[in-house]
Amino acid sequence: MREKNAEYQLKGKTAQVYMLLIKHTGMPMGVREVQRILGFSSPSIAHYHLEKLVSIGLVRRTERGEYEVVEVVKVGILKSFVRIGTLLMPRYAFYSILLSTMLLLYIFLYPQNFSTHNVIALTFGIISCIILWYETFKVWKESGL
């Protein structure tokens, strides 16, 4: 039930604030810091969204008045991301890197004589890389990170 409530509440600027806090897990952030990083026009906007996250139960306020993530839920755009330490990466990035590496290895390890087999392999490899990198950057852009 908590995940359904979080999915309903985590939209727009609230989702941006939550993703920023997830990205900085282990480093509590203040209202003005959130405002500055996300480019909000006033601290009250950042405060409103931080308090909304507190009321949902995903974030807590420390004794120093800073905010930190209590629970990470995979909802909305967050389903498309993987966290490695403090790094938040789109899942497509792994596939993009893998396929690009395979394509480069194919180009450098096998003679490029432009036979039918060679042209087809290069065409599929290049088109697949373009599609995966496009999707990776699209997800990254949509997330606002």
C-alpha positions in Angstrom: 0.0 0.0 0.0 2.9 2.4 0.8 4.3 2.0 -2.7 0.9 2.8 -4.3 0.6 5.9 -2.1 4.2 6.9 -2.9 3.5 6.4 -6.7 0.4 8.6 -6.4 2.3 11.3 -4.5 5.7 11.2 -6.3 5.1 13.4 -9.3 6.7 16.5 -10.7 8.9 18.5 -8.4 8.3 16.1 -5.5 9.8 13.3 -7.5 12.8 15.6 -8.5 13.4 16.3 -4.8 13.2 12.7 -3.9 15.6 11.6 -6.7 18.0 14.3 -5.6 17.9 13.0 -2.0 18.4 9.4 -3.2 21.4 10.5 -5.3 22.9 12.1 -2.2 22.1 9.2 0.2 24.2 9.4 3.3 24.5 13.2 3.0 21.6 15.0 4.5 20.5 18.2 2.6 19.1 21.4 3.7 16.1 23.3 2.2 18.3 26.0 0.6 20.7 23.4 -0.9 17.7 21.6 -2.5 16.4 24.9 -3.8 19.8 25.9 -5.3 20.5 22.5 -6.9 17.0 22.1 -8.5 16.7 25.8 -9.4 13.5 26.4 -7.5 12.5 30.1 -7.2 12.2 30.1 -3.4 13.1 28.0 -0.4 9.4 27.6 0.5 8.9 25.4 -2.7 11.7 23.1 -1.7 10.4 23.0 1.9 6.9 22.1 0.8 8.1 19.1 -1.3 10.5 18.0 1.4 7.7 18.0 4.0 5.5 16.2 1.6 8.2 13.4 1.4 8.3 13.4 5.2 4.6 12.9 5.4 4.7 10.0 3.0 7.4 8.4 5.2 10.2 8.3 2.6 12.3 11.1 4.1 13.1 12.2 7.6 14.2 15.5 9.1 17.4 15.3 11.2 18.0 17.3 14.4 20.0 19.8 12.4 16.9 20.5 10.2 18.3 18.7 7.1 16.5 15.9 5.2 17.7 12.4 4.4 16.1 9.4 2.7 14.6 6.7 5.0 13.2 4.4 2.3 13.9 4.0 -1.4 10.8 3.0 -3.4 11.0 2.2 -7.1 8.1 4.1 -8.6 7.6 6.0 -11.7 10.9 7.0 -13.4 12.8 5.4 -10.6 12.0 2.0 -11.9 14.3 2.8 -14.8 17.3 3.5 -12.6 19.9 1.5 -10.7 21.9 2.8 -7.7 25.5 1.9 -7.4 26.8 3.6 -4.2 25.9 7.2 -4.7 25.7 6.9 -8.5 22.2 6.7 -10.0 22.3 5.3 -13.5 19.6 4.4 -16.0 19.3 0.7 -16.6 19.7 1.2 -20.3 23.2 2.5 -19.7 24.5 -1.0 -18.9 23.1 -2.4 -22.1 24.4 0.6 -24.1 27.9 0.2 -22.7 27.8 -3.6 -23.2 26.6 -3.4 -26.8 29.0 -0.6 -27.7 31.9 -2.5 -26.3 30.9 -5.6 -28.3 30.6 -3.5 -31.5 34.0 -2.0 -30.9 35.6 -5.4 -30.3 34.0 -6.7 -33.4 35.4 -3.8 -35.4 38.9 -4.1 -34.1 39.3 -7.8 -33.8 37.8 -9.0 -37.1 38.9 -7.8 -40.5 36.5 -5.4 -42.1 36.3 -6.5 -45.7 32.8 -5.3 -46.1 31.4 -8.6 -47.1 27.6 -9.1 -46.8 28.0 -10.7 -43.4 30.3 -7.9 -42.3 27.9 -5.1 -43.5 24.9 -6.8 -41.8 26.7 -7.2 -38.5 27.9 -3.6 -38.5 24.4 -2.3 -39.5 22.7 -4.2 -36.7 25.4 -3.2 -34.2 25.3 0.5 -35.0 21.5 0.7 -35.2 21.2 -1.1 -31.8 23.8 1.2 -30.2 22.0 4.3 -31.4 18.7 3.1 -30.1 20.0 2.1 -26.7 22.0 5.3 -26.2 19.0 7.4 -27.3 16.8 5.6 -24.7 19.5 6.0 -22.0 19.7 9.8 -22.5 16.0 10.1 -22.8 15.4 8.4 -19.4 18.2 10.5 -17.9 16.7 13.7 -19.3 13.2 12.8 -18.1 14.5 12.2 -14.6 15.9 15.8 -14.2 19.2 14.5 -12.9 
